[in-house]
Every structure is written in C-alpha cells, then in structure tokens.
Amino acid sequence: MALSNAPNATTGFSQGETKEAFWLNENVRALALFLLSLGLFLLLWEVGARAGWFVQGVPTASATLKEFWWWVSNPFFNNGPNDLGIGWNLLISLRRVAIGYILASLVAVPLGILIGISPVAYKAFNPYIQLLKPVSPLAWLPLGLYLLRDSEKTGIFIIFISSIWPTLINTAFGVASVDKDYLDVANTLGASRLRTIFKVIIPAALPNIISGLRISMGISWLVIVAAEMLLGTGLGYFIWNEWNNLSIANILVAIFIIGLVGLLLDSLFAILEKFVAFGRNS
C-alpha cells in the first residue's frame, strides 16, 4: 500500500493523486459529459420511436445508425443521376462550394484591402455592401437560373454571392484597424505603398482576414445544401429526393454527414486562425 502511494519519479505525484488529477482534467470531464449526453439522447430517441412518442414514421436510432453505416460503407455507387451514392453527392457539393468560395475570396480580399486603406473606396462601395449583404442567398437562385441557364453555374454563383460579404467586411475592418505606428515606421523607413501593404498591412490584418474566410466557408456550406434542393445532384438534392421517397432515416443520415463535414471544415480554419495568431504574437 505504501509502495502504490509513493510519488512517481516522473510526474512527482502518487498513483492516487495522478488518477484524481486525470479525472479533474477539463477535457476529460467534457468528453465524459458529451458521451453521457449522447448516450441519453440515443436512448430517448430509441425508446421514444418504439413507444410512439413521436409522429408516425420517425425511425429509431438503431435503424438510422444502420442506414448511416450502409451509406458510408457504400459511398460511390452510381445507378443513374437520381441514384448516386452519398460520396458522389458529397463531392459534387464540395466542388461547387470550393469553386464559388475561391472566386469569392479572390474578389473579397483585394477589394477589402482597398476599402480598408482608402476612405474614398469605403464611401463608394459601402452602399453596395449594405444593400446586398442582407439579401437571402436563395433570393438570387431564380435570377441565377434565368441568367446562367445552367444548374451547375447557378450553384457556384449562389455560393459566390453569399460568401463574399463576411470576407470582404472582415478584411476591410482588419486593414482599417492596423496600428498607425506600424504605418508610421514603414513611412519613416521609406517603404513604398505597395511594399507597406504586403509587408505591414496584410500581415497585421491576417487574423481578421482568416476569420472572415472562416465565416464565409460556414455560410457557403450552409447555403449550398438549400440551393441544391432545386438544382439537382449534391447533398441538398439527396435530401429532397429522400423526402420524396419518405425515407426519414436517410434524411437524418445526410444531415449528420453535412454536420460532420461542416465541423471538419470549420476545425481546419480554427487551426489556421491559431497559427496566424501565434505568428502575430511571436
């Protein structure tokens, strides 16, 4: 007994103290709470569906998980345009998001820098931003279909027009908020305007730019699912098609996959944000 409670040579804590410290760890307690709440949720879902607590047709948790496993283990079958595996639909949605998002970023970042450093540009472009920013992305869908006459191009257009604003606004704010002392030092050292932008302004505003890009990505992934319900193919169309087939379990599977992909995309930008903030502080 005395040996088991002796201080560990590596940690400096006794075995009992090490176990206590482990369970007091915030991450461990958060994980335990998450698993407990998830277990309770699945249990209530299973019991409620079997007992008829919900409306008729709600699948049980076990049936939904079974469907989820089937879709993720057979993601790339192709039985025609209306019967694609969940993997193909996911890739189609990701392709549309990537193209529209990259195009929006290529416009939003330079324009945001211009608006941030130029009061004239700010006054000239701010009315457009305030007018178009509140418009629902789906309001652009009929116009996009009419002008482009192509569902693929329309989906990309919807992503572009909806994801441009957060990046544009955050970039302009970050550039306008750069410490004036940095700019004074650059001017004192004789740096050109272009060199000041690339060596001083952009690095200082980078955390805000990345935050805007992160928000824009979340909006892009949110919008594409709704837009695809009317465009055909993609995860949005998959959900709409399963609704027409009254397959609620498959709809829940698609919602879960959409959430997982969105979480992964947001986590990647969160890591990038920490890297940029660390580089700034160092």
C-alpha positions in Angstrom: 0.0 0.0 0.0 2.8 2.3 0.8 4.5 1.5 -2.5 1.4 2.2 -4.5 1.0 5.7 -3.0 4.7 6.6 -3.3 5.4 9.6 -5.5 6.1 8.7 -9.1 9.7 9.5 -10.2 8.5 11.0 -13.5 5.3 13.0 -12.5 6.1 13.7 -8.8 2.5 12.6 -7.9 1.4 9.5 -6.2 -0.8 7.0 -8.1 -3.9 8.2 -6.3 -3.1 11.8 -7.0 -2.4 11.0 -10.7 -5.8 9.4 -11.1 -7.5 12.3 -9.3 -5.8 14.8 -11.5 -6.8 12.9 -14.6 -10.5 12.9 -13.7 -10.3 16.6 -12.8 -8.9 17.4 -16.2 -11.4 19.7 -18.0 -11.1 17.9 -21.4 -11.7 14.5 -19.8 -14.8 15.8 -17.9 -16.1 17.5 -21.1 -15.7 14.2 -23.1 -17.4 12.2 -20.3 -20.3 14.7 -20.3 -20.6 14.6 -24.1 -20.6 10.8 -24.2 -23.2 10.7 -21.4 -25.5 13.2 -23.1 -25.1 11.4 -26.4 -26.0 8.1 -24.8 -29.1 9.6 -23.2 -30.1 11.2 -26.4 -29.8 8.0 -28.4 -31.6 6.1 -25.6 -34.5 8.5 -25.5 -34.7 8.5 -29.3 -34.8 4.7 -29.5 -37.4 4.3 -26.7 -39.5 7.2 -27.9 -39.6 5.9 -31.5 -40.5 2.4 -30.4 -43.1 3.7 -27.9 -44.8 6.0 -30.4 -43.9 9.2 -28.6 -43.1 11.0 -31.9 -45.2 11.3 -35.0 -45.7 8.2 -37.1 -42.7 7.4 -39.4 -39.9 8.6 -37.2 -37.2 5.9 -37.4 -35.4 4.5 -34.4 -31.9 5.5 -33.5 -30.7 1.9 -34.3 -32.3 1.9 -37.7 -30.8 5.3 -38.5 -27.4 4.2 -37.4 -27.8 1.1 -39.6 -28.7 3.2 -42.6 -25.7 5.5 -41.8 -23.3 2.6 -41.8 -24.8 1.3 -45.1 -24.3 4.7 -46.9 -20.7 5.3 -45.6 -19.7 1.7 -46.4 -21.1 2.0 -50.0 -20.5 5.7 -50.8 -19.7 5.6 -54.5 -22.3 3.6 -56.3 -23.8 5.1 -59.5 -27.2 3.9 -60.6 -28.1 7.0 -62.6 -28.3 10.7 -61.9 -31.2 10.2 -59.4 -29.5 7.3 -57.5 -25.9 8.3 -56.6 -24.0 7.2 -53.5 -23.6 9.7 -50.7 -19.9 10.0 -51.5 -20.6 11.3 -55.1 -23.2 13.7 -53.8 -20.8 15.0 -51.1 -18.0 15.5 -53.8 -20.5 17.4 -56.0 -21.4 19.7 -53.2 -17.8 20.2 -52.1 -16.8 21.0 -55.7 -19.5 23.7 -56.0 -18.5 25.2 -52.7 -14.8 25.2 -53.5 -15.2 27.0 -56.8 -17.7 29.6 -55.6 -15.8 30.1 -52.4 -12.4 30.6 -54.1 -13.8 33.0 -56.6 -15.5 35.0 -53.8 -12.2 35.1 -51.8 -10.2 36.3 -54.8 -12.6 39.2 -55.1 -13.3 39.9 -51.4 -9.7 40.0 -50.1 -8.3 42.6 -52.6 -11.4 44.7 -52.5 -11.5 44.5 -48.7 -7.9 45.7 -48.6 -8.7 48.6 -51.0 -11.8 49.6 -48.9 -9.8 49.4 -45.7 -6.9 51.6 -46.8 -9.0 54.1 -48.8 -11.7 56.3 -47.3 -12.9 57.1 -50.8 -13.2 53.5 -51.8 -15.1 52.8 -48.5 -17.6 55.6 -49.2 -18.0 54.4 -52.8 -18.5 50.7 -52.1 -20.2 50.7 -48.7 -23.7 51.3 -50.2 -23.4 48.2 -52.3 -22.3 46.2 -49.3 -25.1 47.4 -47.1 -27.7 46.9 -49.9 -26.7 43.4 -51.0 -25.4 41.8 -47.7 -28.9 41.3 -46.1 -30.4 39.6 -49.2 -31.1 35.9 -48.7 -28.9 33.7 -50.9 -31.9 31.8 -52.1 -33.4 35.1 -53.4 -30.6 35.0 -56.0 -31.5 31.5 -57.2 -34.2 32.3 -59.7 -32.1 35.2 -61.2 -29.1 32.9 -61.4 -31.1 30.2 -63.2 -32.5 32.8 -65.6 -29.2 34.4 -66.4 -26.9 31.4 -66.5 -29.4 28.7 -67.7 -27.2 26.1 -66.0 -27.7 24.5 -62.6 -24.0 23.9 -62.0 -23.1 27.6 -62.7 -26.1 28.8 -60.7 -24.9 26.8 -57.7 -21.5 28.3 -57.9 -23.0 31.8 -58.4 -25.1 31.4 -55.2 -22.0 30.4 -53.2 -20.1 33.3 -54.6 -22.7 35.9 -53.9 -23.4 34.6 -50.4 -19.8 34.0 -49.2 -18.2 37.2 -50.4 -19.6 39.5 -47.7 -18.0 38.2 -44.5 -14.6 38.0 -46.0 -14.9 41.5 -47.5 -16.2 43.1 -44.3 -13.6 41.4 -42.0 -10.7 42.2 -44.4 -11.7 45.9 -44.6 -12.1 46.1 -40.8 -8.7 44.4 -40.2 -6.9 46.6 -42.6 -8.5 49.8 -41.2 -7.6 48.7 -37.7 -3.9 48.3 -38.3 -1.9 50.2 -35.7 -0.9 53.6 -37.1 2.5 53.3 -35.5 3.3 50.4 -37.9 2.4 52.6 -40.9 4.5 55.5 -39.5 7.5 53.2 -39.1 7.1 51.9 -42.7 6.9 55.5 -44.0 9.9 56.5 -42.0 12.0 53.7 -43.5 10.9 54.8 -46.9 8.8 51.8 -47.8 6.7 52.2 -50.9 2.9 52.0 -50.7 2.8 48.5 -52.3 5.6 47.2 -50.0 3.8 48.6 -47.0 0.6 46.8 -48.0 2.3 43.4 -48.4 4.8 43.7 -45.6 2.9 45.6 -42.9 -0.9 45.9 -43.6 -1.7 42.3 -44.8 0.3 40.5 -42.0 -1.3 42.7 -39.3 -4.8 42.2 -40.7 -4.3 38.5 -41.4 -6.2 37.3 -38.3 -9.3 39.3 -39.3 -8.9 38.0 -42.9 -8.8 34.4 -41.8 -11.8 35.0 -39.5 -13.8 36.3 -42.5 -12.7 33.4 -44.6 -13.9 31.0 -41.9 -17.3 32.6 -41.6 -17.6 32.6 -45.4 -16.9 28.9 -45.6 -19.6 28.2 -43.0 -22.1 30.2 -45.0 -21.1 28.5 -48.2 -21.6 25.1 -46.8 -24.9 26.2 -45.2 -26.2 27.7 -48.5 -25.3 25.0 -51.0 -27.5 22.4 -49.3 -30.5 24.6 -49.6 -29.7 25.6 -53.1 -29.2 22.1 -54.3 -32.7 21.1 -53.4 -33.8 23.0 -56.5 -30.7 22.5 -58.7 -30.4 18.7 -58.8 -27.5 16.5 -57.6 -25.5 17.1 -54.5 -26.4 16.6 -50.8 -29.3 19.0 -51.0 -30.9 17.2 -53.8 -30.2 13.9 -52.0 -32.2 15.1 -49.0 -35.0 16.3 -51.2 -35.1 13.1 -53.1 -35.2 11.0 -49.9 -38.0 13.3 -48.7 -40.0 12.4 -51.9 -39.3 8.8 -51.0 -40.4 9.4 -47.4 -37.1 8.0 -46.1 -36.6 9.9 -42.9 -33.7 7.8 -41.8 -31.7 8.7 -45.0 -32.5 12.4 -44.5 -31.1 12.1 -40.9 -28.0 10.4 -42.3 -27.5 13.2 -44.8 -27.9 15.8 -42.1 -25.4 14.0 -39.9 -22.8 13.9 -42.8 -23.4 17.6 -43.6 -22.8 18.4 -39.9 -19.6 16.3 -39.8 -18.2 17.9 -43.0 -19.1 21.4 -41.7 -17.3 20.6 -38.4 -14.2 19.4 -40.2 -14.1 22.5 -42.5 -14.5 24.8 -39.5 -11.9 23.0 -37.5 -9.3 23.4 -40.3 -9.9 27.2 -40.3 -9.8 27.2 -36.5 -6.3 25.6 -36.6 -5.3 28.2 -39.3 -6.6 31.0 -37.0 -4.5 29.8 -34.1 -1.4 29.5 -36.3 -1.8 33.1 -37.6 -2.5 34.5 -34.1 0.6 32.7 -32.8 2.7 34.0 -35.6 1.4 37.5 -34.9 2.1 37.3 -31.2 5.6 36.0 -31.7 
